[in-house]
């Protein structure tokens, strides 16, 4: 259903006098936080009041990815109840719509909003609910606590832009390499990664046609986790490397096939049916392993230590509709 909302009133929720945080309303959904938890409430289609509670740190880490990724490809599940689905011109906010038990009980709710409306609310909520000293993009060992009453903010962290190359990292006029001078020191987990760059000796006239850079050195200086950047773009083929540590804060429900190439260390993946949440498989990837996540699954990763992952995305704007119509497969290959 389409929810018609007064964005000004919706985004200017009341501030709790005791906790100091604003509350927000998005259609039938009410969202508020206290010292430890995020609370989401809604009314079922037959009039029953429902609510769901999440650890506020988990909620903010999931919200950070949803905002930074522009709602990403397909579904972003904050946990087994709450999440969003990207339709690219609009976004669903849902509670229990992909939870088999809640759907069977008739207590789920899904409402659709124009992208600009839901983005505005999510951005304001993320900024208001993130306290000074807490960075929802950082690994837990590298940031402060999300808990407590309202104290300050960390707007610089929650509004940092994703690093997106137009063609390739390091080319003239494109995304620059990460350096100490640019505020990107080598991360503690990658202190042993060599920082030398490849030598290039192109023939005269080909200086702008031949290019190379040290991807491992580039990734060793990532200041965030579970946030793919674009390092190489060829039409709709996006190479999106990222560094991972602890837990992927969301369960990503694909609307297309994603390829994963484990560049270092290990990530353990729990994969489930994206519509019901029923477990499908557990995948343990070690350095050198490659896997593909089909378009019918949701996945969540667990990285015991800082690791490097290369994600290959097909960014074609038509692909999701081709899959929905059956013109493109949900799997990368059939044997």
PyMOL commands that set and color helices and strands:
alter all, ss='L'
color gray80, all
select helices_A, chain A and resi 7-11+56-68+100-105+115-129+140-142+155-158+188-190+215-220+319-324
alter helices_A, ss='H'
color red, helices_A
select strands_A, chain A and resi 24-26+29-33+37-43+49-55+75-77+82-86+90-95+109-114+232-234+237-247+251-253+258-262+266-273+279-286+290-293+297-314
alter strands_A, ss='S'
color yellow, strands_A
deselect
rebuild
show_as cartoon
